Amino acid sequence: MSKSRDLGEFPAAALDIDASGAITTTGPIDGRDVSTDGAKLDTIETSADVTDTANVTASGALMDSELASIASVKALNQGIATTDDPTFTNTHLAAIDATIAATAVDTFVYDTRKDSDGGAWRKRTQHTSWYNETLNTSTRGSRKEFPVVAVIVAETDKVTIYDGGDPAMPMWMVFIGGGIIYSNDTSSVYMLNGLLCTGNGFATGVQLINFLSDSVKGYRSESTTSYQGNWRSNIAGRNLSATNWDGVAFNPTIVNGIVNDVAMTVLPNAPIDSATGLPIPTIAVATNGGVSVIKDDGSVVDITWSNEGVVSRINFTSSNNIQVVNSPNSTYQCYVKTYSIPTSDVAEGAGYQQGTALSFYTSTGAGDSDLTLVVGGLSNAKQIPVEDSVGSTWGLSRIDENPADYTKGSVAYITSDYNTGYMVGDIKLATLSDTDTTDVVGSELITNGTFDSDTGWTKGAGWTISGGTANQDGSNTANSFLQQDVAVVAGKDYIVSVDVAAVAGSSFGITFQTGTAVVASKGSFTNSTSTVKTISRGFTCTSSGDMVFIVNAPAGITSGSLDNITFKIAEPDRSVNGNGLQVFGTVTKSAVATGSDLVAYSGFSGSNYLEQPYNSDLDFGTGDFSIMGWVSTTSTSPQVVLHRGDGDSSSWGTSPIVQIELSGTFKVGIYTAGFGSAVAVAEMAASELATGAMRHLVITQSGGYLKLYLDSVLKASASSVGTVTNTSANTWIGQRPNMSRPWLGSLALLRISATAPTAEQIAKIYQDEKSLFQENAQATLYGTSDAVTALAYDDDTKLLHAGTSSGRSVFQGLRRVSNTTDAVTTSISASNSIIVEE
């Protein structure tokens, strides 16, 4: 007879059971169903090893050893399935390599992580119409939430937002023209703190699309009801009819409805939008009628000009000033200015004047320009905040501003074939900045420039040649030419020099013609005294072949004599002045380092050197000036970098001399006439320089002191009160007038200015330029085009992106660190290494 009994009836001591047979139970033991759990154990293979990688992998799991940081995985406390939307910090997006089939007029990379709340607003949009609208349509992508990084592309008739967080960059949302945005001529886009601003060039102003409040406002200047006031629908209804605008204009309106560019910033202490909880951005609008600033308190202030008031580009600087480009049209001169944000409307005079602007830059140095941008014109310019860069049809200007005195800042010109380095303030000469390693050879292109006979010259009325001079007696009743055919090469620089004396009445003029067409006019010159005066003019040839060199005597001239006319190939002066150096003999040009772009000039001797005829710009008197360049030598033998004076092969002249030389020591000196006595000499040990490496040399005179810097370190200083003015002086480079001390090393990036840089400026110039002298250093715009079509500055990587028809050049300071080869036609935007270009 069998009997069952609950185990709980046995004393505790009796529960030590030793069972040699099978035990069957009909209920749970310790809360566990032994039958169910046993079935699970039956599936484990005999001698299973959970430390065996094959077993673990077969089960779909990972070994601890396969994880770089097991602690990080254990700390993960959020879903990461494809349907989840986890939040991470310190993340880097996957590289994007996608092509958008669109013809963009503007692009903008919007990184929400740079918003005031780090992009947290994206998590607070579940209530909005656009979050809940139907997905996977032609105007809405597959993701509800606003992208971490959005790539915004404006076309003339629509604006598309792409998901920049996805390497494939799919469409996220589309605004079709005819709804919130106008159906034609969208010009610009910008987004900040969840607020998208679109500008329109067809007089429909700007639209402010707030993704967090799910609302839209429109600003324009016209009294029409469309595209201004409040949008009566929401963002999900973005493509409804334009009749959904209520037409109630905000007061005040913007100054003009034709919008060319927009920019946004958040000012310190900006008020908080009660509807979004975010600081309200300040918006700058560039229009055909001036600038409007929609301030964070809702007011609008304008900057207008009496003429030439079209503003094509606008940006905020890192200090929250406004940078604008006045550009009457695409062919006129443009003017780049910086303003403080106005507190009330500002009415300026002409757009080509500085007015109340903090800074004022042009490409011709016209008027009261603080600095001159790359020479030749400035259509389609765009200035970039922080790095202060300007692109034009003639190249790239990189500006290092001096807010204490904008006229004493620095600017470097970068084109496809040269890089000037930084030119400080009132620049007078910038040369030796080429990238072509072809040696430069100087040969005289004028026949019989000494007028020993009539040979080579065609004379008009009143011209005679006798006594070794060409003379005009004033008998001409109209323009009378003294002319000669010369052979020139396109793209080469030339310099003409003429000795002139005893001019009465009007002035002579110099022109270059092809047939009857004037190719270049180099201005007038005169000298009413009998003392011979040398004048020189630089000229860049635009075509190859025969050209007519002409000295013109207008009808008003009554007398005058010319002698020693020379016309030679020149080493260009890249500054606004265009006063190049005459080449004598052959000067060697070779890369400053293996594989580098920039070249150094060497091979100086008694017959090979560079010389600039008298240049009145270098008569600094007792005022400030600076001489800057890169030099190298391995020898401590006597040698001269630069000499300015009125001497010749047999005399040191009768006026002051400036000389930079190595002779016992390395020194710069200012001397009285004929080296009579030293007014000031700053010198250092020759061995410090003679290392064979390219060294950065700066000489300044300011505040009564002459100073010498080497690699940004002050090496010597001397009291200096003497004048350097010499109205008969020529300037020799790599030699001096008696041909006795050629420079035995190399020279590059020579600059002379009427401004003395500060020690801080010298340090920055040295740091930025020294990278150009490293192996494989690229110094120019990539390719053959100088015309910069678009610019963008990535404030995360500190890289400047400059687009041309040859591709996109990427600059770190003055050095190009990479490039693409696809043409850039319209726009570039860059943020945290995400680059979008059209």
C-alpha positions in Angstrom: 0.0 0.0 0.0 1.4 3.3 -0.9 0.9 6.6 0.7 1.9 10.1 -0.3 2.8 12.8 2.1 3.6 16.5 1.7 7.3 17.1 2.2 6.4 19.8 4.6 5.3 17.1 7.1 8.8 15.7 7.5 11.2 17.2 10.0 14.0 19.3 8.5 16.6 16.7 9.4 14.8 14.1 7.3 15.1 16.2 4.0 18.6 15.1 3.3 17.4 12.7 0.6 19.6 10.2 -1.3 17.6 9.0 -4.3 19.0 6.3 -6.5 16.1 6.1 -8.9 13.9 8.6 -10.9 11.9 11.1 -9.0 8.6 12.3 -10.4 6.9 15.4 -9.2 3.4 16.7 -10.1 4.0 20.3 -8.8 6.6 23.0 -8.7 9.7 22.9 -6.5 10.8 26.2 -5.0 8.4 27.9 -7.4 9.9 26.4 -10.6 8.2 24.1 -13.0 10.7 21.3 -13.2 9.0 19.7 -16.3 9.2 22.9 -18.4 12.7 23.9 -17.4 13.9 20.4 -17.9 12.7 20.5 -21.5 15.0 23.5 -22.0 18.0 21.7 -20.5 17.4 18.8 -22.9 18.3 21.1 -25.9 21.8 21.8 -24.6 24.4 19.6 -26.2 26.5 17.2 -24.2 29.6 18.9 -22.8 28.4 22.3 -24.1 31.0 25.1 -23.5 29.7 28.6 -23.2 33.3 29.9 -23.5 33.5 28.4 -27.0 33.2 31.2 -29.7 31.6 28.9 -32.2 28.8 27.9 -29.8 28.1 31.5 -28.8 28.2 32.8 -32.3 25.8 30.1 -33.5 23.3 31.3 -30.9 23.5 34.8 -32.3 25.3 36.3 -29.3 28.7 38.0 -28.9 31.7 37.0 -26.8 32.9 39.6 -24.4 36.3 39.5 -26.1 34.6 40.6 -29.4 33.6 44.0 -27.8 36.0 46.9 -27.6 34.3 48.1 -24.4 32.0 45.6 -22.6 31.4 48.2 -19.9 29.9 50.6 -22.5 27.6 47.9 -23.8 26.4 47.0 -20.4 25.8 50.8 -19.7 23.6 51.1 -22.8 20.1 51.6 -21.6 18.0 52.4 -24.7 16.6 50.7 -27.7 18.8 50.6 -30.8 16.5 48.8 -33.2 15.8 50.4 -36.6 12.5 51.6 -35.3 14.0 53.2 -32.2 15.4 56.7 -32.0 18.2 56.6 -29.4 20.1 59.7 -28.2 23.9 59.7 -28.0 26.5 62.4 -27.3 30.0 63.0 -28.8 29.0 61.2 -32.0 30.4 61.5 -35.5 28.1 61.0 -38.5 29.0 58.4 -41.1 30.7 59.8 -44.2 28.3 61.0 -46.9 29.0 60.5 -50.5 25.7 61.2 -52.2 24.7 63.2 -55.3 21.5 65.1 -55.4 19.8 65.5 -58.8 19.0 69.2 -58.4 20.2 72.6 -59.7 20.8 74.5 -56.5 20.8 78.2 -56.1 21.9 77.9 -52.5 22.7 75.2 -50.0 23.0 75.1 -46.2 24.2 72.4 -43.9 22.2 72.7 -40.7 23.7 70.9 -37.7 21.1 71.0 -34.9 23.8 70.1 -32.4 25.0 73.7 -32.8 21.6 75.1 -31.7 21.2 76.8 -28.4 19.9 73.6 -26.8 22.2 71.3 -28.7 19.3 70.1 -30.9 17.1 68.8 -28.0 14.1 70.6 -29.5 13.9 67.7 -32.0 12.6 65.6 -29.2 9.7 68.0 -28.5 7.9 68.0 -31.8 5.4 65.1 -31.5 2.6 67.6 -31.3 3.3 69.2 -34.7 1.5 68.6 -37.9 4.6 67.7 -39.9 5.7 65.0 -37.3 2.3 63.3 -37.7 1.8 63.8 -41.5 1.8 60.8 -43.9 5.3 59.5 -44.5 6.9 58.1 -47.7 5.3 60.5 -50.1 6.8 62.7 -52.9 7.2 65.6 -50.4 7.9 63.7 -47.2 10.5 61.1 -46.4 10.3 58.0 -44.1 11.5 59.5 -40.9 9.2 61.5 -38.5 11.8 63.3 -36.5 13.8 66.3 -37.8 17.3 65.1 -38.9 20.3 65.7 -36.6 22.0 67.2 -39.6 19.8 68.6 -42.4 21.1 69.4 -45.8 18.9 72.2 -47.2 18.9 72.7 -50.9 17.2 75.7 -52.5 16.2 75.5 -56.2 14.4 78.3 -57.9 11.0 76.7 -57.5 11.4 74.5 -54.3 13.3 73.9 -51.2 14.2 70.3 -50.2 15.5 69.2 -46.8 17.6 66.0 -46.9 18.6 63.8 -44.0 22.4 64.4 -43.6 22.5 61.8 -40.8 22.0 59.1 -43.3 25.0 58.3 -45.7 22.5 58.0 -48.5 21.0 61.4 -47.7 17.4 60.7 -48.5 14.8 63.4 -48.9 13.1 64.3 -45.6 10.8 67.2 -46.7 10.0 69.2 -49.7 8.5 72.7 -50.0 7.0 73.2 -53.5 6.8 76.7 -54.9 3.3 78.2 -54.8 2.7 77.5 -51.2 4.7 78.8 -48.3 7.5 79.6 -50.7 7.0 81.4 -54.0 6.9 79.4 -57.3 9.9 81.1 -58.8 13.4 82.6 -57.9 14.2 81.3 -54.4 17.6 82.8 -53.7 18.8 81.7 -50.3 18.3 79.5 -47.2 19.5 79.5 -43.6 18.3 77.7 -40.5 19.0 78.1 -36.7 17.2 77.0 -33.6 14.5 75.2 -35.5 13.7 78.3 -37.6 14.1 78.0 -41.4 14.5 81.3 -43.3 14.0 81.3 -47.1 14.7 84.4 -49.3 13.2 85.1 -52.6 14.5 87.2 -55.5 11.1 87.7 -57.1 10.0 90.4 -54.6 8.3 88.0 -52.2 10.7 88.7 -49.3 11.5 86.1 -46.7 9.6 83.3 -45.1 10.3 82.3 -41.5 9.3 78.6 -40.9 9.3 77.5 -37.3 9.4 73.8 -36.9 8.8 73.7 -33.2 5.8 76.1 -33.0 4.6 74.7 -36.4 4.0 78.2 -37.7 5.1 80.4 -40.6 5.6 84.2 -41.0 6.3 86.2 -44.1 8.1 89.6 -44.5 8.1 91.7 -47.7 8.0 95.3 -48.6 5.1 95.4 -51.1 1.5 96.1 -50.1 0.2 92.9 -51.6 -1.6 90.3 -49.5 0.4 87.3 -50.6 3.6 85.9 -49.0 3.4 88.1 -45.9 1.8 88.1 -42.5 0.9 84.7 -41.0 0.4 81.4 -42.8 -3.1 80.2 -41.9 -2.2 76.6 -42.2 0.7 74.7 -40.7 3.9 73.1 -42.0 2.1 70.0 -43.0 0.1 72.3 -45.3 3.2 73.9 -46.7 2.3 73.1 -50.3 -1.3 74.4 -50.1 -2.3 77.5 -52.2 -0.6 80.8 -51.5 -4.1 82.1 -50.6 -3.4 80.7 -47.1 -1.3 83.8 -46.3 -3.4 86.2 -44.3 -1.7 89.2 -46.0 -1.5 91.3 -42.8 1.9 92.9 -43.1 4.2 93.1 -40.1 5.2 96.6 -39.2 7.8 97.6 -40.1 8.3 95.5 -43.2 11.7 94.8 -44.8 13.2 97.5 -47.0 12.8 95.6 -50.3 11.1 92.4 -51.3 13.9 91.3 -53.7 16.0 89.2 -51.4 19.5 88.1 -52.4 20.9 86.5 -49.3 19.9 85.7 -45.7 21.9 85.0 -42.5 21.0 84.3 -38.8 22.6 84.4 -35.4 21.6 84.2 -31.8 22.8 87.2 -29.8 23.9 86.9 -26.2 21.0 87.4 -23.8 18.5 87.0 -26.7 14.9 86.7 -25.4 13.3 83.3 -25.1 10.5 82.4 -27.5 7.6 81.4 -25.2 6.2 79.1 -27.9 9.5 77.1 -28.4 11.6 77.7 -25.3 14.5 78.7 -27.4 16.4 82.0 -27.8 15.0 84.0 -30.7 17.5 84.4 -33.7 18.4 87.7 -35.3 18.0 87.6 -39.0 19.9 89.7 -41.6 18.4 90.1 -45.0 20.3 91.4 -48.1 18.0 93.0 -50.7 18.0 95.2 -53.8 17.2 98.1 -51.6 19.7 97.6 -48.8 19.8 95.6 -45.6 17.0 94.7 -43.2 17.7 93.2 -39.8 14.8 91.4 -38.2 15.8 91.7 -34.5 15.0 89.2 -31.8 12.4 91.6 -30.3 10.4 91.6 -33.5 11.5 95.1 -34.7 13.1 95.7 -38.1 15.9 98.1 -38.8 17.4 99.0 -42.2 20.7 100.1 -43.7 20.2 101.9 -47.0 22.4 103.8 -49.4 21.6 106.8 -51.6 22.9 105.0 -54.7 24.6 101.7 -55.4 22.7 100.2 -52.6 22.1 96.7 -53.9 23.4 94.2 -51.3 24.2 90.8 -52.9 25.7 89.0 -49.9 25.4 89.1 -46.1 26.9 87.3 -43.1 27.3 87.6 -39.4 30.8 87.7 -38.0 31.9 85.7 -35.0 31.6 89.0 -33.0 28.0 89.4 -34.3 28.7 92.3 -36.6 27.1 92.2 -40.1 29.2 91.8 -43.2 27.7 93.1 -46.5 28.7 93.3 -50.1 27.4 96.3 -52.0 27.2 95.3 -55.6 25.3 97.4 -58.1 25.4 94.6 -60.7 27.6 91.7 -61.6 30.1 93.8 -63.7 30.6 96.8 -61.4 33.1 97.1 -58.6 31.8 95.7 -55.3 32.4 96.9 -51.8 32.8 94.7 -48.7 31.8 96.3 -45.4 31.3 95.4 -41.8 28.6 97.1 -39.6 27.5 96.9 -36.0 23.9 95.7 -35.8 22.0 99.1 -35.9 19.8 100.2 -33.1 17.7 102.3 -35.6 17.6 102.8 -39.4 20.9 103.9 -41.0 20.8 106.1 -44.1 24.2 106.0 -45.8 25.6 108.0 -48.8 26.9 106.2 -51.9 27.5 102.5 -51.7 31.1 103.0 -52.9 32.0 105.0 -49.7 32.7 103.7 -46.3 30.1 105.7 -44.4 29.6 104.5 -40.9 30.9 101.0 -41.7 33.5 99.6 -39.2 35.6 98.3 -42.1 35.6 98.8 -45.9 37.4 96.7 -48.5 37.5 97.1 -52.3 39.5 95.5 -55.1 40.9 98.7 -56.4 42.0 100.5 -53.3 39.6 103.3 -54.4 38.4 106.0 -52.0 38.8 105.3 -48.3 39.3 101.5 -48.6 40.9 100.1 -45.5 42.5 97.2 -47.4 42.6 96.2 -51.0 41.2 92.8 -52.1 42.7 90.8 -54.9 43.2 93.1 -57.8 41.0 93.1 -60.9 37.3 93.3 -59.9 34.9 91.7 -57.4 31.8 90.4 -59.0 30.0 87.5 -57.2 31.9 88.2 -54.0 31.1 86.5 -50.7 32.8 87.3 -47.4 32.9 84.5 -44.8 32.7 85.2 -41.1 35.5 84.3 -38.7 38.1 83.7 -41.3 37.2 86.9 -43.2 37.7 85.6 -46.7 36.5 87.1 -50.0 36.2 85.3 -53.3 36.0 87.1 -56.6 36.4 86.6 -60.3 40.1 87.3 -59.8 41.0 85.0 -56.9 40.8 84.6 -53.1 41.6 87.2 -50.5 42.3 86.0 -47.0 42.1 88.8 -44.4 43.5 89.1 -40.9 41.7 92.0 -39.5 43.0 94.5 -37.0 39.9 95.7 -35.2 41.9 98.4 -33.4 42.6 99.9 -36.9 41.3 98.1 -39.9 43.7 100.0 -42.2 46.5 98.1 -40.4 45.2 94.6 -41.0 46.7 92.1 -43.4 45.5 90.5 -46.6 46.9 87.7 -48.7 46.0 87.1 -52.4 45.7 83.5 -53.6 45.1 82.6 -57.2 45.8 79.6 -59.4 49.4 80.7 -60.0 50.5 82.8 -57.0 50.2 83.4 -53.3 51.5 86.7 -51.9 51.6 85.8 -48.3 50.2 88.5 -45.9 50.5 92.1 -47.1 50.2 94.5 -44.1 48.3 97.7 -44.2 49.3 100.3 -46.8 51.2 97.8 -49.0 53.6 99.3 -51.6 55.3 96.2 -53.1 54.5 92.4 -53.0 56.7 90.3 -55.3 58.6 87.1 -55.5 55.4 85.2 -55.0 55.2 83.0 -58.1 54.7 79.2 -58.5 56.2 78.8 -62.0 59.7 77.3 -61.8 60.7 78.7 -65.2 63.7 80.9 -64.8 62.9 84.6 -65.5 65.1 86.1 -68.2 65.4 89.9 -68.7 65.9 91.1 -72.3 65.3 94.6 -73.7 62.3 94.7 -76.0 62.7 98.3 -77.2 65.1 99.0 -80.0 67.3 102.1 -79.6 65.7 103.3 -76.3 68.8 105.5 -75.8 67.9 107.4 -79.0 71.4 107.2 -80.5 69.5 107.5 -83.9 66.0 107.3 -85.3 66.2 103.5 -85.8 63.2 101.6 -84.6 61.0 104.7 -84.0 58.0 106.1 -85.8 57.6 109.8 -85.0 54.4 111.9 -85.2 54.1 115.7 -85.5 56.5 117.7 -83.4 58.8 114.7 -82.5 62.5 114.8 -83.3 65.4 112.6 -82.2 68.7 114.2 -81.7 71.5 114.6 -79.2 70.6 111.2 -77.6 67.0 112.2 -76.7 63.6 112.2 -78.1 62.1 115.8 -78.2 58.7 117.2 -78.6 58.5 120.9 -79.7 54.8 121.4 -79.3 54.0 122.0 -83.0 51.4 119.2 -83.0 47.8 120.3 -83.1 46.4 116.9 -82.0 47.7 113.8 -80.2 51.1 112.9 -81.6 52.7 109.5 -81.1 56.3 108.4 -80.7 55.8 104.7 -81.2 57.4 101.3 -81.8 56.2 97.7 -82.3 57.1 95.3 -79.5 56.5 91.5 -79.2 54.7 90.4 -76.1 53.4 87.2 -74.5 49.9 86.8 -72.9 49.9 86.6 -69.2 53.4 88.0 -68.7 54.2 91.2 -66.8 56.2 94.0 -68.3 57.6 97.2 -67.0 58.4 100.4 -69.0 60.8 103.0 -67.7 61.4 106.4 -69.1 63.8 109.3 -68.2 61.9 112.6 -68.6 62.8 116.2 -68.3 61.8 119.8 -69.1 58.1 119.1 -69.8 55.9 122.2 -70.3 52.2 122.6 -71.0 50.4 119.3 -70.7 51.8 115.8 -69.8 53.0 112.8 -71.8 51.0 109.6 -71.7 51.9 105.9 -72.2 49.5 103.5 -74.0 49.7 100.0 -75.5 47.6 99.3 -78.6 46.7 96.4 -80.9 46.0 98.1 -84.1 43.8 101.1 -83.1 42.4 99.4 -80.0 43.9 100.6 -76.8 44.9 97.6 -74.7 46.2 99.5 -71.7 46.6 103.1 -70.7 49.3 103.7 -68.1 48.5 107.2 -67.2 50.3 110.5 -67.7 53.7 111.7 -66.5 55.5 115.0 -66.5 58.5 116.8 -65.1 58.7 120.6 -65.3 62.4 120.7 -64.2 65.5 120.2 -66.2 66.6 117.6 -63.7 66.0 114.1 -65.2 63.2 112.2 -63.5 62.7 108.4 -64.0 59.1 107.1 -64.2 58.0 103.5 -64.5 54.8 101.7 -65.3 53.8 98.1 -64.9 51.7 96.3 -67.5 50.2 92.8 -67.7 49.7 91.6 -71.3 46.4 89.9 -72.1 47.3 88.6 -75.6 50.4 87.4 -77.5 51.9 89.0 -80.6 53.0 92.4 -81.8 51.7 95.4 -79.8 52.4 99.1 -80.3 54.1 100.9 -77.5 53.2 104.6 -77.7 54.3 107.8 -75.9 51.6 110.3 -76.6 52.1 114.0 -76.7 48.7 115.7 -76.5 48.0 119.0 -78.2 48.5 120.9 -75.0 52.1 120.0 -74.6 54.6 122.7 -75.6 58.0 120.9 -75.0 59.6 118.0 -73.4 62.5 115.5 -73.7 62.7 111.7 -73.2 65.6 109.3 -72.9 66.5 105.8 -71.8 63.2 104.1 -72.6 63.3 100.5 -71.6 60.6 97.8 -71.9 61.4 94.5 -70.2 59.7 91.5 -68.8 59.0 92.1 -65.2 58.8 90.1 -62.0 55.2 91.1 -61.0 54.3 93.3 -58.1 51.1 91.5 -57.0 49.9 94.4 -54.8 47.4 96.9 -55.9 50.2 99.1 -57.1 51.5 96.9 -59.9 55.0 98.3 -59.9 57.0 95.2 -60.9 60.8 94.6 -60.9 62.9 94.7 -64.0 64.8 91.5 -64.6 68.5 91.7 -65.5 70.2 88.6 -66.8 68.7 85.3 -65.6 67.2 84.8 -62.2 66.7 81.2 -61.1 63.4 80.0 -59.8 63.0 76.7 -58.0 60.6 75.2 -55.5 61.1 76.3 -51.9 60.9 72.6 -50.9 60.4 69.3 -52.7 57.0 69.1 -54.3 55.9 72.5 -53.0 54.1 75.2 -55.1 55.9 78.3 -54.0 59.2 79.1 -55.7 62.3 80.8 -54.4 64.6 83.2 -56.4 68.3 82.7 -56.5 71.4 82.7 -58.8 72.1 86.4 -58.1 75.4 87.8 -59.5 76.9 90.9 -61.0 74.7 90.4 -64.1 71.7 88.5 -62.6 69.5 90.6 -60.3 66.2 92.4 -60.0 65.7 96.2 -59.9 62.8 98.5 -59.5 63.1 102.0 -60.9 62.4 105.0 -58.7 59.2 104.5 -56.8 57.9 107.4 -54.8 55.8 105.1 -52.7 58.9 104.0 -50.9 59.8 107.5 -49.7 58.6 106.9 -46.1 60.5 109.8 -44.6 60.8 109.3 -40.8 57.4 107.5 -40.7 56.5 103.9 -40.3 57.5 101.2 -42.8 58.2 97.5 -43.0 60.1 95.1 -45.2 59.2 91.4 -45.0 60.2 88.3 -46.8 61.7 84.8 -46.6 65.5 84.4 -47.0 68.1 81.6 -46.9 71.8 81.3 -47.2 74.5 78.9 -46.1 77.3 81.5 -46.4 78.5 84.2 -44.0 80.4 86.0 -46.8 79.3 89.6 -47.5 76.0 89.6 -49.5 73.0 91.9 -49.9 69.3 91.1 -49.8 68.1 94.6 -50.7 69.5 98.0 -51.4 67.6 101.3 -52.0 69.6 104.3 -53.0 70.7 106.6 -55.9 74.1 105.1 -56.5 75.5 103.4 -59.5 78.6 101.4 -60.4 81.0 104.1 -59.4 79.2 106.1 -56.7 76.9 105.6 -53.7 74.9 108.6 -54.6 74.0 111.7 -52.7 70.9 110.8 -50.7 69.9 108.3 -47.9 70.4 104.6 -48.3 68.5 101.6 -46.9 70.4 98.3 -47.1 69.8 94.8 -45.8 73.0 92.8 -45.8 75.1 90.1 -44.3 78.6 91.5 -43.6 80.2 90.3 -40.4 76.7 90.4 -38.9 73.3 90.2 -40.5 71.8 93.7 -40.3 69.5 96.4 -41.7 70.9 99.9 -41.9 69.7 103.4 -42.7 72.6 105.5 -43.8 73.2 109.1 -44.8 74.3 110.0 -48.3 77.0 107.8 -49.7 77.2 105.6 -46.6 78.5 108.7 -44.9 77.3 107.6 -41.5 74.8 105.2 -40.0 71.5 106.7 -38.9 70.3 103.4 -37.5 71.6 99.8 -37.7 69.8 96.8 -36.2 72.0 93.7 -36.4 72.3 90.1 -35.2 74.8 87.2 -35.4 75.3 86.1 -39.0 75.4 82.4 -37.9 71.8 82.6 -36.8 70.7 83.2 -40.3 73.2 81.2 -42.4 71.6 77.8 -41.7 70.4 77.0 -45.3 66.8 77.0 -44.2 64.2 79.5 -45.4 63.8 82.1 -42.6 61.1 84.7 -42.0 62.7 88.2 -42.0 60.8 91.3 -40.8 62.2 94.8 -40.5 60.0 97.6 -39.0 60.5 101.2 -38.3 57.9 102.6 -35.9 57.9 104.8 -32.9 61.5 106.0 -33.4 62.9 102.4 -33.5 64.3 100.2 -36.2 63.7 96.6 -35.4 64.8 93.3 -36.9 62.8 90.0 -36.4 63.8 86.5 -37.4 61.1 83.8 -37.4 58.9 86.2 -35.4 61.5 86.7 -32.7 62.8 90.2 -32.1 66.6 90.0 -32.6 67.7 93.6 -32.7 66.4 97.1 -32.1 68.0 100.5 -32.7 66.9 104.1 -32.2 66.0 105.6 -35.6 65.1 109.2 -36.3 66.6 109.6 -39.8 64.6 109.9 -43.1 64.6 107.2 -45.8 63.2 109.5 -48.5 65.4 109.5 -51.6 63.7 111.0 -54.6 66.3 109.5 -57.0 66.5 106.0 -55.5 66.2 102.7 -57.3 65.7 99.5 -55.5 68.0 96.5 -56.1 67.0 92.9 -55.0 69.7 90.4 -54.6 72.4 92.9 -55.3 73.5 96.5 -54.9 74.4 99.2 -57.5 78.2 98.5 -57.7 77.4 94.8 -58.3 79.8 93.7 -55.6 77.7 91.7 -53.1 75.1 89.4 -54.7 72.9 87.5 -52.3 74.3 83.9 -52.2 71.1 82.2 -51.2 67.4 82.4 -52.0 64.6 84.9 -51.5 60.8 84.6 -51.6 57.6 86.6 -50.7 59.2 90.0 -50.6 56.8 92.8 -49.3 57.3 96.4 -48.5 54.6 98.5 -46.7 54.1 101.9 -45.2 52.6 100.1 -42.2 54.7 98.5 -39.4 53.0 95.3 -38.2 52.8 94.6 -34.5 54.7 91.8 -32.8 51.4 89.8 -32.6 50.8 90.3 -36.4 54.3 89.2 -37.2 53.9 86.0 -35.1 50.7 85.1 -36.9 52.2 85.8 -40.4 55.1 83.6 -39.5 53.0 80.8 -38.3 50.6 80.9 -41.3 53.3 81.3 -44.0 55.9 78.8 -42.7 53.6 75.9 -43.8 54.1 77.1 -47.4 57.8 76.2 -47.1 57.2 72.6 -46.2 57.6 69.6 -48.6 54.6 69.2 -50.9 52.9 72.3 -49.6 50.2 73.6 -52.0 49.8 77.3 -52.0 47.3 78.1 -54.8 43.7 77.6 -55.9 43.6 74.1 -57.6 43.5 74.1 -61.4 43.7 76.9 -63.8 40.8 79.1 -62.9 41.1 82.2 -60.6 37.3 82.9 -60.5 35.9 81.9 -57.1 32.3 80.9 -57.5 31.5 80.0 -53.9 33.0 79.9 -50.4 32.2 78.2 -47.2 34.0 78.1 -43.8 33.7 75.0 -41.6 34.0 76.4 -38.0 34.4 72.8 -36.7 37.4 71.9 -38.8 38.6 75.5 -39.3 38.9 74.9 -43.0 38.0 77.2 -45.8 36.4 75.8 -48.9 36.8 77.8 -52.2 35.0 76.6 -55.3 36.1 77.3 -58.9 35.4 75.7 -62.3 38.4 73.5 -61.6 37.1 72.1 -58.3 37.0 72.8 -54.6 40.2 74.0 -52.9 40.4 73.4 -49.1 42.6 75.8 -47.2 44.0 75.7 -43.7 45.3 79.2 -43.3 47.2 80.0 -46.5 48.0 76.4 -47.4 45.8 74.3 -49.6 45.4 70.9 -47.9 43.2 69.1 -50.3 41.0 69.6 -53.4 38.3 68.0 -55.5 38.1 68.1 -59.3 34.4 68.6 -59.9 33.4 72.2 -60.9 31.6 74.3 -58.3 29.2 76.7 -60.0 26.9 78.2 -57.3 27.2 77.3 -53.7 29.1 75.5 -51.0 28.1 74.9 -47.4 30.2 73.2 -44.8 29.7 72.0 -41.2 31.6 69.4 -39.2 33.2 68.0 -42.3 29.9 67.6 -44.2 30.3 69.5 -47.4 27.5 70.3 -49.9 28.3 72.0 -53.1 26.6 72.8 -56.4 
